[in-house]
Amino acid sequence: MICPKCNDVVEDFVLCNKCGGQYHYVCAGVSELSYRKMGVEKKAGWRCITCRSPQLTETHPSLSDVLKEIKSFRNDFSTMKVEFTNIKSDIQCTMQHIKELSSKLDTMEGRFIEFDRRLTSSEQKLSTLSIVQKDLLSTQKTIAELKAQNNSHDQYSRQNNIEISGIPTKKGENVYTILNDLCATVGFQLSDHDIDSIHRVRPYPSSRTESNNEPTRPASIIVRFCQRRRKDQLIAAVRARRGLTTAHIGLPGPASTVYIGDHLTPTNKLLLKRARELKLEKNYSYLQDRKSTDGQGARGGGVLIAARRELRARPRPEWRSRPAAEELWVTLELDAATTAAVGAARPSRPAPRPCRAANASSNLHVACCYFPHGNNHSESLQNFYDNTFDILQNNLNDNFLILGDFNISNASWDSFNDSTQSFKLSTNSDGLAGDLCDFMNLSNFRQYNGCVNSNGRVLDLVLSSDKCTVSNSTTPLTPEDAHHKSLDITLNLQTHAFIQNVKTRLKLIYHAADFKAIGKEISRVNWIADLATLNTEESQELHKNTTPVTTTSLAADFNTFKSFILSALNTLQRQVELLSLEIDRQEMRRRRKTLLFHGITEEKSEDILLKVTELVSRHLDLPNFSSTSIKSLYRLGRPTDKRPRPVVIKFMDAAVRDKVWFLKTKLKGTGVTQSEFLIKSRHTLFMEARQRFGIGKCWTWDGCVNIIAPNGSRHRVECLTELDIITTSKSPSQVVVVTVNKPGEKVLAPRSKRIVKK
């Protein structure tokens, strides 16, 4: 048989049931396997491709049909021509509108270009203004710092001076004789070797004197001592002799009060004047200044007690110990009962103060004191103890509260095993601490302050004969520092009707407010509903008073808002930078006694303390170094098989740490190196500095990064901002290309003397 498609002989074929053709499997488009799997019915109904395709019949249209189609096409074309004419007119009208819009857009574009130019000019002016404002603030800050430094230096130069005011001027007078008479009056022995110079100075005329035509005060006498100790002794003797007048010295004329005190600078005199005005304004009971210190380099000093006007408070200057220390006594009368008489003779052998009867108190005696370090420290404390014990013996039924800084550095406090939350001195106290322990035992006092400052020490002591509670103040009345925090002291006393009925005065402390809670409360208000309650007349009046928004006003408002936002962001950014820098400084100060040792071999169940001690004593030549010189040490990080972990060592003393640090060069060849225990930000700064200036030009000391710039200048930086300031562009001669194995790759080396080829 012949295949109809390929005209070739076919033996195994596919049969078409319509035309009877016998096809190869390939010519039929069917695989042999598929055909054999077909059933009998499918095989009987299978057709070839030719039989399955529809047969198209060829028809010839007549002439009349063609003419009809042409006529219909002509009619449609005429209609379409009319429509095209209408569309053309519409397009012309649209083009005219587009031209008008284009003209308007060109005008608007010009206005926008002008607006953009003005906005760019305003931004440039604002940027210049912000720079000028920043420079002005920096200049003002520098001027204020220079003024403060100048005032501090001026006051320091007057530390051996005293100022005597109130002595009338007389022609041909001898001020040295006046000083001798004054010292004899107060019981102070003055020698010729004590005085360096003595002279009068012209007083500054005050505005009050000029306006009231009051007579000017006599010129003050300035006495400069050779020793500050002698000057302090004279002031103490004068303060013990109160009410000194010219009549006591033997000067002729009407008696006038003589004032003797420290020789203050004009700035500190104004500060003292303002403090006295504040005393009168706030009804303070007493105020005392101490050596006009501004707080820099000296902490503590100056005592003040403020009492409310409703309380019956009176100062007790007669209770001050001799020689006069910085000590203040104030009595608060809690009822109408009179206080016991004071001044009785002290018993020859002091006995412990008996316990006070319950609810028998009539007065509360408050003492505030400060005992500075010095040659008379021990004597002042002993005089205070003896004087206070006399006062206690004569006021057995009263409450006592003694507050102050005793400056006893070796005092160690242990808690009582009871519910009073009080403290006692440790049993091994000696010296000044032992004297304080004896005084507290004899007086039946307990110490109630357990709040420590930033150095972990109890600074102010709270001694009381009754139970009280001491805590850190959450709302201090004055700014405080971390060294000397404010305290809240609560005494459980029997109050009386006149105290309970006193109206509480409320003082709003805005800086301590919870502004997040205030914001939440404001967000809860339904402003739409509240503002919708306005009537028609109020709404119309509000609409009339509303200023219409124009392009000019909008640009001005935008510039004002933008300048405000930029200044606020700059201020916040500076505050964040300063706070971050201060936090870094505090953290590095906490790591002052710590070093990192790298390369010390690590073993299981090792004695790392013994390893470090032997390493330091053997290689660093420190014979006195032992395990007691180390406070704590540990390995940093998780153990790995690659290399030993670094060892963090905290020494007992910073001096020992510095000795070990400066002898680090002796560890060369041992495989052990040292480094400072830097915080993350300082370590990042150190690595960035090494990358910019080279390894040999950067090192750390005391937590700061020291850099030698390309011009040879040395810098000490603490943040990336300071590093960016000193970073200078390097010339081509300072950059060397180092080739590596991979072609086309180059590395810039910061030092031209080292050329590495691989």
Secondary structure in CASP SS format (residue, H / E / C, confidence):
PFRMAT SS
TARGET T0000
AUTHOR 0000-0000-0000
METHOD secondary structure of the structure
MODEL  1
M C 1.00
I E 1.00
C C 1.00
P C 1.00
K C 1.00
C C 1.00
N C 1.00
D C 1.00
V E 1.00
V C 1.00
E C 1.00
D C 1.00
F C 1.00
V E 1.00
L E 1.00
C C 1.00
N C 1.00
K C 1.00
C C 1.00
G C 1.00
G C 1.00
Q E 1.00
Y E 1.00
H C 1.00
Y H 1.00
V H 1.00
C H 1.00
A H 1.00
G C 1.00
V C 1.00
S C 1.00
E H 1.00
L H 1.00
S H 1.00
Y H 1.00
R H 1.00
K H 1.00
M C 1.00
G C 1.00
V H 1.00
E H 1.00
K H 1.00
K H 1.00
A H 1.00
G C 1.00
W C 1.00
R C 1.00
C C 1.00
I H 1.00
T H 1.00
C H 1.00
R H 1.00
S C 1.00
P C 1.00
Q C 1.00
L C 1.00
T C 1.00
E C 1.00
T C 1.00
H C 1.00
P C 1.00
S C 1.00
L H 1.00
S H 1.00
D H 1.00
V H 1.00
L H 1.00
K H 1.00
E H 1.00
I H 1.00
K H 1.00
S H 1.00
F H 1.00
R H 1.00
N H 1.00
D H 1.00
F H 1.00
S H 1.00
T H 1.00
M H 1.00
K H 1.00
V H 1.00
E H 1.00
F H 1.00
T H 1.00
N H 1.00
I H 1.00
K H 1.00
S H 1.00
D H 1.00
I H 1.00
Q H 1.00
C H 1.00
T H 1.00
M H 1.00
Q H 1.00
H H 1.00
I H 1.00
K H 1.00
E H 1.00
L H 1.00
S H 1.00
S H 1.00
K H 1.00
L H 1.00
D H 1.00
T H 1.00
M H 1.00
E H 1.00
G H 1.00
R H 1.00
F H 1.00
I H 1.00
E H 1.00
F H 1.00
D H 1.00
R H 1.00
R H 1.00
L H 1.00
T H 1.00
S H 1.00
S H 1.00
E H 1.00
Q H 1.00
K H 1.00
L H 1.00
S H 1.00
T H 1.00
L H 1.00
S H 1.00
I H 1.00
V H 1.00
Q H 1.00
K H 1.00
D H 1.00
L H 1.00
L H 1.00
S H 1.00
T H 1.00
Q H 1.00
K H 1.00
T H 1.00
I H 1.00
A H 1.00
E H 1.00
L H 1.00
K H 1.00
A H 1.00
Q H 1.00
N H 1.00
N H 1.00
S H 1.00
H H 1.00
D H 1.00
Q H 1.00
Y H 1.00
S H 1.00
R C 1.00
Q C 1.00
N C 1.00
N E 1.00
I E 1.00
E E 1.00
I E 1.00
S E 1.00
G C 1.00
I C 1.00
P C 1.00
T C 1.00
K C 1.00
K C 1.00
G C 1.00
E C 1.00
N C 1.00
V H 1.00
Y H 1.00
T H 1.00
I H 1.00
L H 1.00
N H 1.00
D H 1.00
L H 1.00
C H 1.00
A H 1.00
T H 1.00
V H 1.00
G C 1.00
F C 1.00
Q C 1.00
L C 1.00
S C 1.00
D C 1.00
H C 1.00
D C 1.00
I E 1.00
D E 1.00
S E 1.00
I E 1.00
H E 1.00
R E 1.00
V E 1.00
R C 1.00
P C 1.00
Y C 1.00
P C 1.00
S C 1.00
S H 1.00
R H 1.00
T H 1.00
E H 1.00
S H 1.00
N H 1.00
N C 1.00
E C 1.00
P C 1.00
T C 1.00
R C 1.00
P C 1.00
A C 1.00
S E 1.00
I E 1.00
I E 1.00
V E 1.00
R E 1.00
F E 1.00
C C 1.00
Q C 1.00
R H 1.00
R H 1.00
R H 1.00
K H 1.00
D H 1.00
Q H 1.00
L H 1.00
I H 1.00
A H 1.00
A H 1.00
V H 1.00
R H 1.00
A H 1.00
R C 1.00
R C 1.00
G C 1.00
L C 1.00
T E 1.00
T H 1.00
A H 1.00
H H 1.00
I H 1.00
G C 1.00
L C 1.00
P C 1.00
G C 1.00
P C 1.00
A C 1.00
S C 1.00
T E 1.00
V C 1.00
Y E 1.00
I E 1.00
G E 1.00
D E 1.00
H C 1.00
L C 1.00
T C 1.00
P H 1.00
T H 1.00
N H 1.00
K H 1.00
L H 1.00
L H 1.00
L H 1.00
K H 1.00
R H 1.00
A H 1.00
R H 1.00
E H 1.00
L H 1.00
K H 1.00
L H 1.00
E H 1.00
K H 1.00
N C 1.00
Y E 1.00
S E 1.00
Y E 1.00
L E 1.00
Q E 1.00
D C 1.00
R C 1.00
K C 1.00
S C 1.00
T C 1.00
D C 1.00
G C 1.00
Q C 1.00
G C 1.00
A C 1.00
R C 1.00
G C 1.00
G C 1.00
G C 1.00
V E 1.00
L E 1.00
I E 1.00
A E 1.00
A C 1.00
R C 1.00
R C 1.00
E C 1.00
L C 1.00
R E 1.00
A E 1.00
R E 1.00
P E 1.00
R C 1.00
P H 1.00
E H 1.00
W H 1.00
R C 1.00
S C 1.00
R C 1.00
P C 1.00
A C 1.00
A C 1.00
E E 1.00
E E 1.00
L E 1.00
W E 1.00
V E 1.00
T E 1.00
L E 1.00
E E 1.00
L C 1.00
D C 1.00
A C 1.00
A C 1.00
T C 1.00
T C 1.00
A C 1.00
A C 1.00
V C 1.00
G C 1.00
A C 1.00
A C 1.00
R C 1.00
P C 1.00
S C 1.00
R C 1.00
P C 1.00
A C 1.00
P C 1.00
R C 1.00
P C 1.00
C C 1.00
R C 1.00
A C 1.00
A C 1.00
N C 1.00
A C 1.00
S C 1.00
S C 1.00
N E 1.00
L E 1.00
H E 1.00
V E 1.00
A E 1.00
C E 1.00
C E 1.00
Y E 1.00
F C 1.00
P C 1.00
H C 1.00
G C 1.00
N C 1.00
N C 1.00
H H 1.00
S H 1.00
E H 1.00
S H 1.00
L H 1.00
Q H 1.00
N H 1.00
F H 1.00
Y H 1.00
D H 1.00
N H 1.00
T H 1.00
F H 1.00
D H 1.00
I H 1.00
L H 1.00
Q H 1.00
N C 1.00
N C 1.00
L C 1.00
N C 1.00
D C 1.00
N E 1.00
F E 1.00
L E 1.00
I E 1.00
L E 1.00
G E 1.00
D E 1.00
F C 1.00
N C 1.00
I C 1.00
S C 1.00
N C 1.00
A C 1.00
S C 1.00
W E 1.00
D E 1.00
S E 1.00
F C 1.00
N C 1.00
D C 1.00
S C 1.00
T C 1.00
Q C 1.00
S C 1.00
F E 1.00
K E 1.00
L E 1.00
S C 1.00
T C 1.00
N C 1.00
S C 1.00
D C 1.00
G C 1.00
L H 1.00
A H 1.00
G H 1.00
D H 1.00
L H 1.00
C H 1.00
D H 1.00
F H 1.00
M H 1.00
N H 1.00
L H 1.00
S H 1.00
N C 1.00
F C 1.00
R E 1.00
Q E 1.00
Y C 1.00
N C 1.00
G C 1.00
C C 1.00
V C 1.00
N C 1.00
S C 1.00
N C 1.00
G C 1.00
R C 1.00
V C 1.00
L C 1.00
D C 1.00
L E 1.00
V E 1.00
L E 1.00
S E 1.00
S C 1.00
D C 1.00
K C 1.00
C E 1.00
T E 1.00
V E 1.00
S E 1.00
N E 1.00
S C 1.00
T C 1.00
T C 1.00
P C 1.00
L C 1.00
T C 1.00
P C 1.00
E C 1.00
D C 1.00
A C 1.00
H C 1.00
H C 1.00
K C 1.00
S C 1.00
L E 1.00
D E 1.00
I E 1.00
T E 1.00
L E 1.00
N C 1.00
L C 1.00
Q C 1.00
T C 1.00
H C 1.00
A H 1.00
F H 1.00
I H 1.00
Q H 1.00
N C 1.00
V C 1.00
K C 1.00
T C 1.00
R C 1.00
L C 1.00
K C 1.00
L C 1.00
I C 1.00
Y H 1.00
H H 1.00
A H 1.00
A C 1.00
D C 1.00
F H 1.00
K H 1.00
A H 1.00
I H 1.00
G H 1.00
K H 1.00
E H 1.00
I H 1.00
S H 1.00
R H 1.00
V C 1.00
N C 1.00
W H 1.00
I H 1.00
A H 1.00
D H 1.00
L H 1.00
A C 1.00
T C 1.00
L C 1.00
N C 1.00
T H 1.00
E H 1.00
E H 1.00
S H 1.00
Q H 1.00
E H 1.00
L H 1.00
H H 1.00
K H 1.00
N C 1.00
T C 1.00
T C 1.00
P C 1.00
V C 1.00
T C 1.00
T H 1.00
T H 1.00
S H 1.00
L H 1.00
A H 1.00
A H 1.00
D H 1.00
F H 1.00
N H 1.00
T H 1.00
F H 1.00
K H 1.00
S H 1.00
F H 1.00
I H 1.00
L H 1.00
S H 1.00
A H 1.00
L H 1.00
N H 1.00
T H 1.00
L H 1.00
Q H 1.00
R H 1.00
Q H 1.00
V H 1.00
E H 1.00
L H 1.00
L H 1.00
S H 1.00
L H 1.00
E H 1.00
I H 1.00
D H 1.00
R H 1.00
Q H 1.00
E H 1.00
M H 1.00
R H 1.00
R H 1.00
R C 1.00
R C 1.00
K C 1.00
T E 1.00
L E 1.00
L E 1.00
F E 1.00
H E 1.00
G C 1.00
I C 1.00
T C 1.00
E C 1.00
E C 1.00
K C 1.00
S C 1.00
E C 1.00
D C 1.00
I H 1.00
L H 1.00
L H 1.00
K H 1.00
V H 1.00
T H 1.00
E H 1.00
L H 1.00
V H 1.00
S H 1.00
R H 1.00
H H 1.00
L C 1.00
D C 1.00
L C 1.00
P C 1.00
N C 1.00
F C 1.00
S C 1.00
S H 1.00
T H 1.00
S H 1.00
I E 1.00
K E 1.00
S E 1.00
L E 1.00
Y E 1.00
R E 1.00
L C 1.00
G C 1.00
R C 1.00
P C 1.00
T C 1.00
D C 1.00
K C 1.00
R C 1.00
P C 1.00
R C 1.00
P C 1.00
V E 1.00
V E 1.00
I E 1.00
K E 1.00
F E 1.00
M C 1.00
D C 1.00
A H 1.00
A H 1.00
V H 1.00
R H 1.00
D H 1.00
K H 1.00
V H 1.00
W H 1.00
F H 1.00
L C 1.00
K H 1.00
T H 1.00
K H 1.00
L H 1.00
K C 1.00
G C 1.00
T C 1.00
G C 1.00
V C 1.00
T E 1.00
Q E 1.00
S E 1.00
E E 1.00
F C 1.00
L C 1.00
I C 1.00
K H 1.00
S H 1.00
R H 1.00
H H 1.00
T H 1.00
L H 1.00
F H 1.00
M H 1.00
E H 1.00
A H 1.00
R H 1.00
Q H 1.00
R H 1.00
F H 1.00
G C 1.00
I H 1.00
G H 1.00
K H 1.00
C E 1.00
W E 1.00
T E 1.00
W E 1.00
D C 1.00
G C 1.00
C E 1.00
V E 1.00
N E 1.00
I E 1.00
I E 1.00
A C 1.00
P C 1.00
N C 1.00
G C 1.00
S C 1.00
R E 1.00
H E 1.00
R E 1.00
V E 1.00
E C 1.00
C C 1.00
L H 1.00
T H 1.00
E H 1.00
L H 1.00
D H 1.00
I H 1.00
I H 1.00
T C 1.00
T C 1.00
S C 1.00
K C 1.00
S C 1.00
P H 1.00
S H 1.00
Q H 1.00
V C 1.00
V E 1.00
V E 1.00
V E 1.00
T E 1.00
V C 1.00
N C 1.00
K C 1.00
P C 1.00
G C 1.00
E C 1.00
K E 1.00
V E 1.00
L E 1.00
A E 1.00
P C 1.00
R C 1.00
S C 1.00
K C 1.00
R C 1.00
I C 1.00
V C 1.00
K C 1.00
K C 1.00
END
